[in-house]
Amino acid sequence: MKATLPSTTPQLRTFTSPPLSFNRSFGFPENRRKLSGTSSLLRGAPPSFSYVPLRVTANSQSAAPASTEAAKATAVPSEMKAWVYGEYGGVDVLKFDEKVAVPRVKEDQVLIKVVAAALNPVDGKRRQGKFKATDSPLPTVPGYDVAGVVVKVGSQVKELKEGDEVYGNINEKALEGPKQFGSLAEYTAVEEKLLALKPKNLDFAQAAGLPLAFETAYEGLERTGFSAGKSILVLNGAGGVGSLVIQLAKQVFGASKVAATSSTGKLELLKSLGADLAIDYTKENFEDLPEKFDVVYDAIGQCDRAVKAVKEGGSVVALTGAVTPPGFRFVVTSNGEVLKKLNPYLESGKVKPVVDPKGPFPFAEVAEAFSYIETNRAVGKISR
């Protein structure tokens, strides 16, 4: 699900993994109650931390995309608006703060003026403290996915320059020390190697909903050794990751057959994404099909059933839930080179972003976007 943030009035949007977009805008609240107790910590020098895939995007622009030249000419302030939580818990721990320190830029980083950001399931799990042992210190500005404009570059940055429109997943390792200052803010600092230029045919909200799910879908397929002529079954094909797995398997890897599951109302979406066989999980059990697959990509948490649908010697990727052999799980690594490699497929229209119809959410409704994505009913990504 995606959310977009406007430069004056930030916005939020929701996306699922495939390339369809559903938008709903949110404005940045100018007069929200200040966060107490944690703001002073946030104003200090941000410590350095290295940063899997559920998404919501936020946009820092209210209407038309921010002009690159305008962004270059705008001086970077010392403080920014951001969503913050100072303790782990439910959505009620999220607070809007207008005086968060703008992150310092390291030598290998660029500072991005956020135009859009997206929420992923991992954002909710992180806020709940599911991996606090490896998390960065509180307080936290959440957000993995971002799209925006470069406004400052570090001394060791080689390719990106001020004014470039970029997108990416700001955390190299999703569960190991994700950045304390994430993308649900007006500015975020990111290593150049984690970013790519935004595809010219996508708006910021569409681009923001892609990185983490895109990288997860691609890395999972690579880890199975998927290649041309092989067949694949995608569980939860209408979700953020599943919708992209369908498209990548078909358009990039050359799958001989793509099957995918969803509820009745999303079967046509699966077909539009390239699925040869759309399976209604409310009416039939995929593991009872006579046909077996070279790869089963489980993006919903049904590995115990998924292993019954794979060919002998095949592979099962399990993104969530208990893992049943021969299934395996991995934690995605953010990599701007993967985005650069896949950009031509986006720009040609062969692969498209899917954005949840309820998005984008306005920046003021980040808590609502979190609540929505945690229902597990989102289609594609959620952006702001």
Order of alpha helices (4+ residues) and beta strands (2+ residues): beta-beta-alpha-beta-alpha-beta-beta-beta-alpha-beta-beta-beta-beta-alpha-alpha-beta-alpha-beta-alpha-beta-beta-alpha-beta-beta-alpha-alpha-beta
